[in-house]
Amino acid sequence: MYSSPIILPLDWTGRIYVLEDEKGQVVGTGSREVCETLMYMMRAGLSPANENSSSNSRSNVRAAITI
């Protein structure tokens, strides 16, 4: 439908917006800032966390408390 994601006003006051993807499907709604953040995340191509990774594989991450 669109060549790229688009932010459209959802109400006539312009306080609520909707983010639609290239296919015209709604990704999310909220303020303009929320929709811009969602669009940034879509374009950045953020991948989900790997479920199989263990906490030991990240040597540079430390716990806030010692168990």
N, CA, C and O atoms as CSV, one atom per row, in Angstrom:
chain,resi,resn,atom,element,x,y,z
A,1,MET,N,N,0.819,-1.179,0.000
A,1,MET,CA,C,0.000,0.000,0.000
A,1,MET,C,C,0.876,1.261,0.000
A,1,MET,O,O,0.695,2.149,-0.833
A,2,TYR,N,N,1.833,1.330,0.948
A,2,TYR,CA,C,2.771,2.451,1.006
A,2,TYR,C,C,4.170,1.925,0.684
A,2,TYR,O,O,4.418,0.722,0.768
A,3,SER,N,N,5.063,2.807,0.325
A,3,SER,CA,C,6.431,2.379,0.050
A,3,SER,C,C,7.263,2.301,1.321
A,3,SER,O,O,8.306,1.648,1.338
A,4,SER,N,N,6.812,2.962,2.386
A,4,SER,CA,C,7.498,2.924,3.678
A,4,SER,C,C,6.474,3.138,4.782
A,4,SER,O,O,5.352,3.563,4.506
A,5,PRO,N,N,6.844,2.849,6.041
A,5,PRO,CA,C,5.902,3.093,7.142
A,5,PRO,C,C,5.494,4.569,7.184
A,5,PRO,O,O,6.278,5.450,6.829
A,6,ILE,N,N,4.261,4.824,7.621
A,6,ILE,CA,C,3.740,6.183,7.629
A,6,ILE,C,C,2.985,6.446,8.920
A,6,ILE,O,O,2.323,5.560,9.460
A,7,ILE,N,N,3.094,7.687,9.412
A,7,ILE,CA,C,2.382,8.121,10.607
A,7,ILE,C,C,1.224,9.007,10.154
A,7,ILE,O,O,1.420,9.981,9.426
A,8,LEU,N,N,0.023,8.659,10.592
A,8,LEU,CA,C,-1.176,9.404,10.216
A,8,LEU,C,C,-1.930,9.845,11.467
A,8,LEU,O,O,-1.958,9.115,12.458
A,9,PRO,N,N,-2.546,11.036,11.436
A,9,PRO,CA,C,-3.366,11.445,12.588
A,9,PRO,C,C,-4.614,10.576,12.659
A,9,PRO,O,O,-5.242,10.286,11.641
A,10,LEU,N,N,-4.966,10.165,13.878
A,10,LEU,CA,C,-6.124,9.296,14.076
A,10,LEU,C,C,-7.371,10.105,14.425
A,10,LEU,O,O,-8.490,9.660,14.169
A,11,ASP,N,N,-7.184,11.293,15.009
A,11,ASP,CA,C,-8.315,12.159,15.325
A,11,ASP,C,C,-8.081,13.545,14.722
A,11,ASP,O,O,-6.968,13.875,14.314
A,12,TRP,N,N,-9.117,14.330,14.674
A,12,TRP,CA,C,-9.014,15.637,14.006
A,12,TRP,C,C,-8.236,16.660,14.813
A,12,TRP,O,O,-7.824,17.679,14.259
A,13,THR,N,N,-8.018,16.427,16.115
A,13,THR,CA,C,-7.240,17.362,16.921
A,13,THR,C,C,-5.741,17.144,16.764
A,13,THR,O,O,-4.945,18.016,17.112
A,14,GLY,N,N,-5.356,15.990,16.243
A,14,GLY,CA,C,-3.942,15.700,16.041
A,14,GLY,C,C,-3.231,15.290,17.311
A,14,GLY,O,O,-2.014,15.447,17.408
A,15,ARG,N,N,-3.957,14.767,18.291
A,15,ARG,CA,C,-3.337,14.329,19.544
A,15,ARG,C,C,-3.032,12.843,19.542
A,15,ARG,O,O,-2.156,12.394,20.282
A,16,ILE,N,N,-3.734,12.074,18.731
A,16,ILE,CA,C,-3.518,10.631,18.645
A,16,ILE,C,C,-3.139,10.277,17.211
A,16,ILE,O,O,-3.791,10.710,16.261
A,17,TYR,N,N,-2.089,9.493,17.068
A,17,TYR,CA,C,-1.594,9.111,15.752
A,17,TYR,C,C,-1.576,7.595,15.625
A,17,TYR,O,O,-1.642,6.874,16.620
A,18,VAL,N,N,-1.486,7.129,14.400
A,18,VAL,CA,C,-1.383,5.705,14.104
A,18,VAL,C,C,-0.183,5.495,13.186
A,18,VAL,O,O,0.061,6.287,12.275
A,19,LEU,N,N,0.559,4.421,13.437
A,19,LEU,CA,C,1.693,4.051,12.592
A,19,LEU,C,C,1.279,2.843,11.778
A,19,LEU,O,O,0.871,1.822,12.331
A,20,GLU,N,N,1.385,2.959,10.463
A,20,GLU,CA,C,1.057,1.850,9.567
A,20,GLU,C,C,2.313,1.416,8.831
A,20,GLU,O,O,3.148,2.240,8.458
A,21,ASP,N,N,2.434,0.099,8.625
A,21,ASP,CA,C,3.593,-0.421,7.904
A,21,ASP,C,C,3.367,-0.331,6.394
A,21,ASP,O,O,2.387,0.257,5.937
A,22,GLU,N,N,4.289,-0.922,5.627
A,22,GLU,CA,C,4.229,-0.855,4.167
A,22,GLU,C,C,2.973,-1.498,3.598
A,22,GLU,O,O,2.522,-1.137,2.511
A,23,LYS,N,N,2.408,-2.452,4.335
A,23,LYS,CA,C,1.222,-3.165,3.876
A,23,LYS,C,C,-0.076,-2.497,4.315
A,23,LYS,O,O,-1.158,-2.973,3.971
A,24,GLY,N,N,0.011,-1.409,5.064
A,24,GLY,CA,C,-1.176,-0.719,5.545
A,24,GLY,C,C,-1.722,-1.277,6.840
A,24,GLY,O,O,-2.813,-0.900,7.266
A,25,GLN,N,N,-0.972,-2.176,7.479
A,25,GLN,CA,C,-1.408,-2.750,8.749
A,25,GLN,C,C,-0.965,-1.850,9.897
A,25,GLN,O,O,0.136,-1.300,9.875
A,26,VAL,N,N,-1.827,-1.704,10.896
A,26,VAL,CA,C,-1.528,-0.852,12.043
A,26,VAL,C,C,-0.460,-1.513,12.901
A,26,VAL,O,O,-0.598,-2.664,13.314
A,27,VAL,N,N,0.608,-0.763,13.163
A,27,VAL,CA,C,1.686,-1.241,14.020
A,27,VAL,C,C,1.443,-0.779,15.450
A,27,VAL,O,O,1.654,-1.539,16.395
A,28,GLY,N,N,0.999,0.467,15.612
A,28,GLY,CA,C,0.742,0.997,16.944
A,28,GLY,C,C,0.062,2.338,16.881
A,28,GLY,O,O,0.014,2.978,15.830
A,29,THR,N,N,-0.468,2.762,18.020
A,29,THR,CA,C,-1.106,4.067,18.137
A,29,THR,C,C,-0.579,4.763,19.370
A,29,THR,O,O,-0.066,4.120,20.286
A,30,GLY,N,N,-0.705,6.074,19.394
A,30,GLY,CA,C,-0.272,6.857,20.548
A,30,GLY,C,C,0.054,8.269,20.130
A,30,GLY,O,O,-0.411,8.750,19.097
A,31,SER,N,N,0.856,8.927,20.940
A,31,SER,CA,C,1.263,10.286,20.612
A,31,SER,C,C,2.212,10.264,19.414
A,31,SER,O,O,2.670,9.201,18.996
A,32,ARG,N,N,2.497,11.415,18.879
A,32,ARG,CA,C,3.416,11.503,17.737
A,32,ARG,C,C,4.790,10.933,18.101
A,32,ARG,O,O,5.426,10.251,17.298
A,33,GLU,N,N,5.233,11.227,19.328
A,33,GLU,CA,C,6.536,10.767,19.775
A,33,GLU,C,C,6.583,9.236,19.855
A,33,GLU,O,O,7.588,8.626,19.487
A,34,VAL,N,N,5.505,8.620,20.332
A,34,VAL,CA,C,5.446,7.164,20.419
A,34,VAL,C,C,5.542,6.552,19.026
A,34,VAL,O,O,6.290,5.598,18.811
A,35,CYS,N,N,4.788,7.100,18.086
A,35,CYS,CA,C,4.805,6.572,16.725
A,35,CYS,C,C,6.173,6.764,16.068
A,35,CYS,O,O,6.635,5.897,15.327
A,36,GLU,N,N,6.819,7.900,16.340
A,36,GLU,CA,C,8.155,8.132,15.788
A,36,GLU,C,C,9.160,7.143,16.363
A,36,GLU,O,O,10.045,6.674,15.647
A,37,THR,N,N,9.032,6.821,17.654
A,37,THR,CA,C,9.926,5.845,18.284
A,37,THR,C,C,9.709,4.456,17.694
A,37,THR,O,O,10.671,3.741,17.413
A,38,LEU,N,N,8.448,4.075,17.506
A,38,LEU,CA,C,8.156,2.785,16.888
A,38,LEU,C,C,8.704,2.712,15.473
A,38,LEU,O,O,9.221,1.675,15.056
A,39,MET,N,N,8.593,3.808,14.733
A,39,MET,CA,C,9.109,3.835,13.362
A,39,MET,C,C,10.631,3.704,13.369
A,39,MET,O,O,11.199,3.013,12.524
A,40,TYR,N,N,11.283,4.358,14.309
A,40,TYR,CA,C,12.730,4.245,14.428
A,40,TYR,C,C,13.139,2.797,14.702
A,40,TYR,O,O,14.093,2.286,14.115
A,41,MET,N,N,12.398,2.145,15.605
A,41,MET,CA,C,12.706,0.759,15.929
A,41,MET,C,C,12.481,-0.156,14.732
A,41,MET,O,O,13.240,-1.104,14.529
A,42,MET,N,N,11.455,0.113,13.942
A,42,MET,CA,C,11.205,-0.684,12.743
A,42,MET,C,C,12.332,-0.524,11.740
A,42,MET,O,O,12.792,-1.506,11.156
A,43,ARG,N,N,12.776,0.701,11.537
A,43,ARG,CA,C,13.826,0.965,10.553
A,43,ARG,C,C,15.186,0.492,11.014
A,43,ARG,O,O,16.042,0.169,10.192
A,44,ALA,N,N,15.400,0.445,12.339
A,44,ALA,CA,C,16.692,0.007,12.865
A,44,ALA,C,C,16.867,-1.499,12.702
A,44,ALA,O,O,17.986,-2.008,12.763
A,45,GLY,N,N,15.767,-2.205,12.497
A,45,GLY,CA,C,15.844,-3.650,12.305
A,45,GLY,C,C,16.299,-4.367,13.548
A,45,GLY,O,O,17.121,-5.281,13.478
A,46,LEU,N,N,15.777,-3.964,14.679
A,46,LEU,CA,C,16.160,-4.592,15.934
A,46,LEU,C,C,15.668,-6.033,15.950
A,46,LEU,O,O,14.503,-6.304,15.659
A,47,SER,N,N,16.551,-6.943,16.288
A,47,SER,CA,C,16.185,-8.356,16.332
A,47,SER,C,C,15.836,-8.736,17.761
A,47,SER,O,O,16.349,-8.135,18.705
A,48,PRO,N,N,14.969,-9.726,17.931
A,48,PRO,CA,C,14.624,-10.168,19.282
A,48,PRO,C,C,15.807,-10.830,19.960
A,48,PRO,O,O,16.728,-11.312,19.301
A,49,ALA,N,N,15.770,-10.848,21.279
A,49,ALA,CA,C,16.849,-11.483,22.039
A,49,ALA,C,C,16.875,-12.970,21.755
A,49,ALA,O,O,15.833,-13.594,21.554
A,50,ASN,N,N,18.051,-13.521,21.741
A,50,ASN,CA,C,18.216,-14.945,21.496
A,50,ASN,C,C,17.817,-15.711,22.748
A,50,ASN,O,O,18.400,-15.494,23.811
A,51,GLU,N,N,16.846,-16.593,22.646
A,51,GLU,CA,C,16.343,-17.328,23.796
A,51,GLU,C,C,17.338,-18.362,24.300
A,51,GLU,O,O,17.303,-18.726,25.475
A,52,ASN,N,N,18.210,-18.834,23.448
A,52,ASN,CA,C,19.145,-19.884,23.827
A,52,ASN,C,C,20.412,-19.361,24.481
A,52,ASN,O,O,21.223,-20.148,24.969
A,53,SER,N,N,20.595,-18.060,24.498
A,53,SER,CA,C,21.829,-17.529,25.071
A,53,SER,C,C,21.754,-17.572,26.594
A,53,SER,O,O,20.701,-17.327,27.183
A,54,SER,N,N,22.864,-17.881,27.209
A,54,SER,CA,C,22.913,-17.931,28.670
A,54,SER,C,C,23.522,-16.650,29.202
A,54,SER,O,O,24.171,-15.911,28.462
A,55,SER,N,N,23.318,-16.388,30.472
A,55,SER,CA,C,23.854,-15.171,31.076
A,55,SER,C,C,25.371,-15.227,31.179
A,55,SER,O,O,26.015,-14.184,31.295
A,56,ASN,N,N,25.963,-16.436,31.139
A,56,ASN,CA,C,27.409,-16.577,31.231
A,56,ASN,C,C,28.117,-16.153,29.953
A,56,ASN,O,O,29.321,-15.898,29.974
A,57,SER,N,N,27.395,-16.072,28.843
A,57,SER,CA,C,28.033,-15.745,27.578
A,57,SER,C,C,28.373,-14.258,27.458
A,57,SER,O,O,29.099,-13.861,26.546
A,58,ARG,N,N,27.861,-13.449,28.360
A,58,ARG,CA,C,28.147,-12.013,28.329
A,58,ARG,C,C,29.075,-11.671,29.486
A,58,ARG,O,O,28.630,-11.487,30.618
A,59,SER,N,N,30.346,-11.591,29.196
A,59,SER,CA,C,31.318,-11.371,30.252
A,59,SER,C,C,31.348,-9.929,30.732
A,59,SER,O,O,31.851,-9.661,31.824
A,60,ASN,N,N,30.823,-8.992,29.948
A,60,ASN,CA,C,30.884,-7.594,30.342
A,60,ASN,C,C,29.641,-7.129,31.114
A,60,ASN,O,O,29.520,-5.940,31.410
A,61,VAL,N,N,28.713,-8.043,31.446
A,61,VAL,CA,C,27.515,-7.708,32.202
A,61,VAL,C,C,27.682,-8.201,33.612
A,61,VAL,O,O,28.034,-9.361,33.830
A,62,ARG,N,N,27.431,-7.323,34.594
A,62,ARG,CA,C,27.584,-7.696,35.999
A,62,ARG,C,C,26.256,-7.520,36.734
A,62,ARG,O,O,25.439,-6.674,36.368
A,63,ALA,N,N,26.058,-8.307,37.746
A,63,ALA,CA,C,24.840,-8.219,38.554
A,63,ALA,C,C,24.941,-7.044,39.513
A,63,ALA,O,O,26.032,-6.667,39.942
A,64,ALA,N,N,23.787,-6.470,39.844
A,64,ALA,CA,C,23.750,-5.372,40.801
A,64,ALA,C,C,23.980,-5.885,42.211
A,64,ALA,O,O,24.504,-5.157,43.055
A,65,ILE,N,N,23.596,-7.128,42.480
A,65,ILE,CA,C,23.807,-7.718,43.787
A,65,ILE,C,C,24.496,-9.068,43.623
A,65,ILE,O,O,24.381,-9.703,42.576
A,66,THR,N,N,25.200,-9.498,44.638
A,66,THR,CA,C,25.855,-10.804,44.634
A,66,THR,C,C,24.928,-11.812,45.265
A,66,THR,O,O,24.380,-11.573,46.341
A,67,ILE,N,N,24.750,-12.931,44.609
A,67,ILE,CA,C,23.869,-13.991,45.144
A,67,ILE,C,C,24.706,-15.010,45.866
A,67,ILE,O,O,24.172,-15.986,46.392
